[in-house]
C-alpha cells in the first residue's frame, strides 16, 4: 500500500480510520466553522504513558502531511505520528457518563486509565 504526501493525490485506502459516529460528529463541528478546515491527527510526547493523542481542526497544511478522505472527513497527519497511529481508529462514544472521542490503537503496548495516552 502506498502512502502519499499532500502534494500527490490522496491515498485510496486509508491507513488511519474514523468511525462513522466520529465522522458524523466531526462533520457537525466543522459545519459550525466559517472557513473550510480539515482534521489534523497527531501524537506528542507526554501523558502518563509516554505519548498523548491529539487532534484539532486546522487550515494550515504541512508539505509532508499524509492525507486521506475517511468517511467524508479530510484527515491529515505527519509521518512521525503515522508510525504510531497506523491502522488506529478515531471513534466517538455516547454514554450515561457523557460524550467523547476515543482512539483505538492496535499499536499501543499499554494505555493510561483515561485513554488519552499510550506507550509504544
ABEGO torsion letter per residue (X at the ends): XBBBBAABBBBABBABBBBAAAAAAAAAAAAABABBBBBBBBBBBEEAAGBBBBBBBBABBBAABBBBBBGGBBBBBBAAAAAAABGBBBBBBBBAAEBBBBBBBAABABBBAAGABBBX
